[in-house]
Amino acid sequence: MEVNERDPVTGRETTGHEWNGIRELDTPVPRGVLIFLIVTHLWAIAWWFLAPTWPLGVTYTKGLLGLDQQQAVEERLETAQAQRAEWMGRIESQPYETIRADAQLMQIVRSTGRQLFGDNCAACHGINGQGAANYPDLTDDDWLWGDGPQLIEETLRIGINSAHPDSRIAQMPAFGQDGMLARNEVRSVAAYVYALSNPDYETPDTAERIAAGSEVFATNCAACHGDDGAGMRDLGAPNLTDDYWVYGGDLQTIVTSVHGGRQGHMPTWDERLSDAEIRILALYVDGLGENAP
């Protein structure tokens, strides 16, 4: 085939290439593509001179525009830190009532608090604060040490059974394991505690054991949990009459708790977080129950 052969349909010359009966036309590159390529190369050459480009050993060409991305980032960080310092100072110094009344400030608290909670608390309490096995649910409005941001802040600062000198201290003795109660007494008081939140459990078959457990409870448990089992927040002793349980409220788990005891632990955050961050967390945790399912 001759290179100058023309295609009978388009009238264009062919390149001389043929594949499976198909002849390749000698079609020029579209003018728009050529213009685009020329402009792109001209822009690249111009940008070499306008912006920082060529490395020169320990330095580089600065460019005619004097652009410095590192400096720009540093300036934005300084601006952000200045803005952050303003509202962090307000959160650190203002009363909780004033902060709660400020919608814009509370929006910052919810956003920043969620990040702080996820980084520091979610490993134990879950990303939504609904707790995990042997860790309390922070959304149910049932508090061991009292609710409200002021009390939550105090718990965050000093911890529970932590190394802080002012730590909250709470421990349930191992009544069975340490021989303070006999096996039958452990089961009886567990039955009584279970009946406090499950009244239907008391039947003619269980009444005698529950009555015996009531006596054991009055002698050994009421000092912390109260005569009625409603708990004492000053001691961190939980309410045994509701449906909220840290370690589980079924009968066998209650037997395990009475026999082996319980001792929770929460670290102190006063050296890990700033005062403002602790107050943000206190407000955030206090509000977790508002949107809980």
Buried (B, 14 or more C-beta within 10 A) or exposed (E): EEEEEEEEEEEEBBBEEEEEEEBEBBEEEEEEEEEEEEEEEEEEEEEEEBBBEEEEEEEEEEBEEEEEEEEEEEEEEEEEEEEEEEBBEBBBEBEBEEBBEBEEBBEBBEEBBBEBBEEBBBEBBBEBBBBEEEBBBBBBEBBBBEBEBEBBBBBBBBBBBBEBEEBBEBEBBBBBEEEBBEEEBBBBBBBBBBBBBEEEBBEEEBEEBBEBBBEBBEEBBBEBBBEEBBBBBEBBBBBBBBEBBBBEBEBEBBBBBBBBBBEBEBBBBBEEBEBBBBBBBBBBBBBBBEEEE
